[in-house]
């Protein structure tokens, strides 16, 4: 392998007489004389017993290291953190979830830059791992490949002898609501709790993890097929090994992440994930990654693209199927080929294979390669919805934008009576007690990036609404965000948030609220005079945190409509 451009960073760390102390340190961890002449590739992962999403990542990192080493590089493993949303959801601990995205990005950037790695393989499991890895990759702009840890297999209740009803973590959250309603007894809830999560892998629906994995593949930053693989099995191990080899090819060709992550590549990612029915977090995370890659991307790009992209995938949380079902019929690539053939994907975008998207799809059959009997990916002329399910809403309640996840199954219009809660816990309590009834619009505020701080996901309240059988009858709006597992008539990311003086802070119990997913509007139905008077007199709550990581985050974080990044408003 030529060293002309493969050791741009490691050479400054280990070459020359004066670098003897550095080499001495590295000899202690196994470096040989020959290793000092090879490009160094960092293997960043977050192995942890903390969550099933990440419990297997240590083994995957070993396979990635083998790929690097057999291709002529020197792999160096290091770890970053993870936070389990499924464990912390519905508690104050969840405030750290979105914050962890930036901690992950900062830690990977810090380690890679400090140690002089020439390239990077980043492996992510739980859903903040993935954008965290990608933000770091974009910042560093060194030849890199992302690897998704893979999706979990579905679980089955012990009472489900025929295995007809596959479950995942959302099944457990919704079982809590059914239990509160009296539709599930203690034994039934315990059965769901013990059976829903059978082993390693990320949450099984088209939730945030699988959405982001699909987005990164469509973006060109992971190997073909990487997003549609289970966590267990030989295909994921091989994917890791090939990713390690691919970084060496990128080093040789001097292909860097920002060569791949262009505006058109982000449009490909948006298109693919809108067709798949992806999570609202897609918007938050792609905005953040684009910011780090110096690509101009806004929430309006999602609206523009979404008008042309039908919803094709009948997947959870609103559909019938898990990611494992989609894997069995060929994954996302036949659908991507169909989108390419219809001119909705830019085929000239580069990928980490060194080929274009079009070239990487050349041997993939179009939609017709899916089995005839499948109904997971709908045909073009029979979509679930003829335009995007992710709606960018504006109005007097969201002057700077909000994000709705509205598939049409819930309807496209909702007008109801505000029931206001100053945080997630009180909202969940009210829903489970039966205080929330048909026709209500649940308003959960002071959960934004600053007000939380941390912008918690409202999976517990939305699942409680579903579990109580109110998903068609109750809407929920918040300046926080939603889990990819949330479904129903839900609008989040309301900007400005209450903590920054946003009008969601002036809503009162009994106010009428109108949500129109056709006009893309979110309105508080009071007079202009009343609106102006309330806003003039509104005083946001004082900061909840004055020290530590949450306080720092609240001081630095941009709005949700700007991706909630922490390096935008530094006043440099």
Secondary structure, 3 states (H helix, E strand, C coil): CCCCCCCCCHHHHHCCHHHHHHHHHHHHCCCCCHHHHCCEEEEEECCCCCCCCCCCHHHHHHHHHHHHHHCCCEEEEEECCCCCHHHHCCCHHHHHHHHHHHHHHHHHHHHHHHHCCCEEEEEECCHHHHHHHHHHHHHHCCCEEEEECCECCEECCCCCCCCCCCECHHHHHHHHHHHHHCCCCHHHHHHHHHHCECCCCECCCCCHHHHHHHHHHHHCCCCCCCCCCECCCHHHHHHHHHHHHHHHHHHHHCCCHHHHCCHHHHHHHHHHHHHHCCCCHHHHHHHHHHHHCCCCCCHHHHHHHHCCCCECECECCCCCECHHHHHHCCCCHHHHHHHHHCCCCCCCCECCCCCEHHHHCCCCCCHHHCCCCCCCECCHHHCCECCCCEEEEEECCEEEEEEEECCECCECEEEEEEEEECCHHHHHHHHHHCCCCCCEEEEECCCCCCCCCCCCECHHHHHHHHHCCCCCCCEEEECCECCCCCCCEEEECCCCCHHHCCHHHHCCCCCEEEEECCCCEEEECCCHHHHHHHHHHCCCCCCCCCCHHHHHHHHHCCCHHHCCCCCCCCCC
